[in-house]
Structure formats: C-alpha cells, structure tokens
Amino acid sequence: MDIRQLTCFAEVARQLNVTRAADTLHISQPSLSKTIKNLEAELGAPLFYRGSQQLELTDAGEAFLVNAKKVLEAFDNLTSELNDVIDLKRGEIKIGIPPIIGAAFFSTFISHYKETYPSIDLLLTEVGSNKIRQGVTDGELDIGLICNLPAQKENLETIQLLKDPLMLMVHNDHPWADRTTIDFAEIENEPLILYRHDFSLHDRIMEACAGYRFEPKIVCESSQKDFMIEMVDAKLGVTLLPSRICRQIKNENLAAIPFSRPEVNLELGMIWNKDKYLPYAVRKFIEMSESYRV
C-alpha cells in the first residue's frame, strides 16, 4: 500500500464515480479501477458497492476512508514543511473571499503583501462565507476571509479584522431618503434585496428580523454587491450594505441611512485550520493581517 493508492481511493470515495475521479487524477479509468481492485485485494475486503447508478462505500470503505484521510493529511503536512525548509521564500496561498468584501476591504492588504513577498502566489476564490468555512475545514483553502466569524470550532483558528455596521441603502425618491437614522423594525414591509443563502450575512439579517418578530419581504437574493446596488437604483427595493461600501458608492440617486441601533455588523474575520501545517507563506500572511485590524 502506498500514498498513490490512498490518493486514488480518497478521490473515488469523494466522487463516487471512477470516470470523474480518473479525470481529476489525470489517469486512465482502467488504471484507476485496477488500483482500487488491487487495494481491495491487499486489504481482503471490498471498499465499494458497485451499483447500477453510482458507487457507494461499504462499511470497510467508510472505516478505511477515515484513516486514509489522516495519512494523506499527514503526508501533505510533511511535504509542505520540507518545501518550506528547502525554498523558504516561495509558495502559494489558496484564499477564499466573499464577493461582498471586494476591494473595499482587501486590496490595500493584498498589495502590501505582494510587495513584501513577490514570489508568493495568491490564489483567490470568490464564494460565500459558509462555503469558505467548509473549504478551510476540508483543506481545500489555506485561509478564509469571512463575513461574521463562526462559533469557535475545534479545528478552526479565528481572528477578527473588522467590525462594520450595515446601513440601509435606498433610492433618493424613497420617502426615507432624507432620514438621518432609521430603526431596524421599520424595514418590515420594505421589498428587500438580500444576500444569497450561502452568505453568513443572510443568516444574520434573518436572525435580526426574527428578533423583531417579522419575516422580511425578499424580492431578490444575490452574491454581488454591484447587482444589489443596481437593483436599488432601479427602485426595485432596498438593501443592507456595510458602511465602508456605502461611503464608496458614487451614485447621486442613492442614499445610505445608518440604523439608530446597529443590529447587524459585517464582522470581517480570518480563519485557518489549526490541525494543518501552516507553510511559511501562510504564516506570514496571518502575521501581516494583524496590522490591518480595525
């Protein structure tokens, strides 16, 4: 049994499809099937049920997968640490970032980091905070920049970088456009343009509405702040955006109103998997982020 066999098994277990797993691993399907059969013969137990629709893990396969993941993670940690020793100043960081963050919160820091470590590549993936948390937990991402920090989990380390209250964005023709403040409960009957379900801000806003015992009238959900702003500009509803983003919007048709008592904040934080070896590039990224706390 070797690392290659474990890698093949783990990918087939993830995909539950030999053809797709072979494509991901860049090997032929017959070769992958043979590898799995040899592994089963070596273990003396079938690892998959081979049904008509797709594969399923057997009980032995489930048990083997748990331990295979641990071995593969340990091997990844070992190779990452050796690479750090051999080539201290190079590497890459896979970072998950929600679209709502964008340049308003992140560009200055990224620019500073790239100037300091030009040989380190930053691979950015735009997805919602909930998917970012899962990606960091699974090891698919090195670091996650997320809106609203999760409850402390065993495998996640977290730091808060920013706390920014949401404001209500309305069109200038809206009766509230001249207001200096507004109560959160007043949005109960307003058509609301909201963040998509895989954004933690969606959950926070829904929780705040529930706290005031009303269900918002959602007319649209989006992952893109620019689209949300365009919807308000088209007079199709109101939306909630972080104050920093509101201050950067150069649109004379729109007005941003602070809440008299902020109920929801964009809590920009950083998370990483503390059970995984942190390469030099990632450690320096985390250290530098400390100076950007607000």
N, C-alpha and C positions, 0 to 999 in steps of 0.2 A: 504494500500500500504506500502511495506517495502523495505529495501535495497536488500533483496534476489530477490524480484520480479524485481527490477530495474536492478540488475546484470544479471538476466536471459534474460530480454528484450534486454539489450545492446549487449549481446553475440549473440542472434539470429539475431539482426539487423546487427551485424558485419559479421556473417557468411551467413546470408540469407538462412539458412538451419538448420532445427530443429535437424536433426540427428547429424550433425557435432557439433552444439552448445552443445547438450546433452553430447557428448563425451568429449568436452573441460571442461564442468562444472561438469563432473563425476556424472550425474544423468540420470535417465531413460528418454527416449523420451516421453512416455505418461505423465510422471510427468511434464516435461518441457512444453509440449503442454497445459496441464491443467493450469499451472501457467500463460501462456500467455493469455489463454481464460478468466481466472478469472480477469486478469488485464484489458482486453478489456471491460469486463462486468462492472467492477468498474468505468472505465472512460466513459463508454457509447459510445465508438467509436471503430471501427476496426483499428488495428495498422499495419496490413499486408494484402496485396493482396495475396491470395493463388493460384498461377498459376500452370500450369502443369509442368513447368521446375524448378522454384525456387520461393521463397518468394520475395515480393517487399514491401517496406514501403509505406503506404498510406500517404496522406498529414498530417493527425493527427499523424501518426507514426514518420514522419520526425520532426515535431514540438516537439513531446514528447522526441525524442532521444536527441535533443539539450539540453533540461533541465535535462534529466536523466544523461547525461554525467557530467554536472555541479554538480549534487547532489553526484554522485559516486566519483568524484574527491575530493569534499569537505569532504566526509566520509573517503577517503583514507588519506587525509591530517590530519584529526583528529586522526585517529588510529595511524598514523606514529608518530605524535607529542606525543601522550600518551605513545607509546612504548619507545620513547626516554627518557621520564621522568622516566619511570619505570626501564629501563635497558639501562643506558647511554652509556655503552662501547661496546654494541653488535650491530649486524645488518649485512646487506649485501648491496653491491653496484652493480647495473647492468650497465656495461660499454660497449659501442660499440667502436670497434677499427678496423681501416682498416688494411688489411693484409700487406700493404706496410710499415706500421710503424714498426711492429715486435720488436725484441729485440734491434735493433739499437737505438731506441729512448725511450723505455718504461721500460725495465727490471730493471734498477737501481732504478727508482722511485717506481715501484711496490714492489721491495724487501724492500726498506726503509719503505714504508707504512705498509707492513705486519709485519715487526719487531716492529713497533711502536704500531700497533693495531692488535695483533694476533687473536682477537676474531671476527674481521670483515671479512666476506667473500667477495671476489671479483669475480663476475661472468662476464667473458669476452665473448663477441660475436664478431666474425670477419665478418664484412660486409663493403661495400663501404660507403664513406662519405655521399653520398646523402641519403642512407637508414638510416644512423645513425641520420642525422638531423630529418628525419621523426619519427624515434623511440623516440627521445627525446621530440619532439613536442607532440606525442601521449601518452607519459608517459610510454612507454614500456621499455625505458632506463633511468637511473638516470643521466648519464653523457655520453657525446660523445667526443671521441678524434678523430679529423677530420683533413684531409689534406685540407688546404685552408679554411679560415673562411668565412662563408656566410655573405651576407649583413645583417646588424642589423635587427632583426625581433622583433616584439612586445613581443613575449613570450620567446625569447631566450636570455640568458646572455652569453657573449663570452669573452675569454681571449686568447691572442696569447702566445704560449710557445716557439716557434722556427721558424726561417726562414732560410731555407737551399736551395741553388740554385741547380737546376738539372744539371747533366753533361751528356755528350754523351758517351755511352758505345759501343765500337766497338771491333771486333776481331783483334788480332795483325797482321793478314795478310791483314787487310784493309789498303788502301793507306793513310788513315788519322792517323794511329796508332801512328806515331811519332810526330804528331802536338801538340803544346803546348796550342793552343786555336783554337776555331772554331766559325764562325758566324752562327747564328741560321738559316738564309736563305739557307745555304749550304745543309741542310738535305732534301731539297725539293724532290730530286729524289732518296733518300735512302729508301730501304724497312724498314718500321718502325714497331717495336714491341711495342704496346701501351697498356695502362691501359684500363680496361673494361669500358663500358659506365656509370656504376653506381659509378665510381670514379670521384671525382671532378677534379683530376689531368688530366683526359682525357679531360674535358671541357677546362681547362686552356691551355693545349697544342694545342688543336684545335683552340682556340682563338688566340694564338700566331701565328700559321700557317696562319690563315686568315688575321692577321695583315700584314704579308709579302706577301699576295695575292697568296697563293698556298694551295693545298689540299694534305696532306701527303699520301704517298703510304703505307697504313697499310696492313701488311701481317698477323698479329695476334694480338688478344686482350686477356689479361689475368688479373687475380686478384692476381697472385702470383709472387712476385719478383724473387724467385728462378727459376721458369719456364722461366721467361723473360731472365734471365742471361744465362740459358741453351740454349735458342734459339740463343742468340748472339754467344755463344761458338760453336754452330753447324753451324755458318756462314750463318744463315737464315735471318739476318737483324741486325739493330742497335736499341738501346733503350735509354731512358732517365731515369736516376735514381738520387735520392738525393745524394749530395756529401758525406754525412756521410756513406751511404750504400756503395758507390763506394770505399771509403777508407777501408772498412772492407772486401771487396771481395779478397780472396786469390786464384786467378786464373791467372797463368802466361800467359794464352792465350788471356787475355782481357786487354784492355786499356781504361781508363776514361779520356775524354778530356773536360776541362771547356769551357764554352762559353765566348767569348770575352766580351759580354754584356749579363748577365743573363736575359733571357726573362721569364722564369717560375721558381718559387720557391715552394718548399714544405713548406707551412705555417702551421705548426702543431699547432692546437688550441684545446681548450676545450670549450664545450657548455653544458648548462643545462637549464631546463625550470624554469624561474623565477616566473611563476604563480603557481608552485607546491611547497608544503612544502619540504624543504631540511632536511632530517634526519641528526643527529649528524655525522654519518659515512661519508655522502656525503660532509657535510660542511668541515670536517677535510681533506678530500681528496682534495678538491679545495684549501684550505689554504696551504696545503703542496706542491701542484703543483707550487705555486708561486715561491718557492725557486729553481725550476728546469727550470725557464725561461732562454733562451739563446738568 
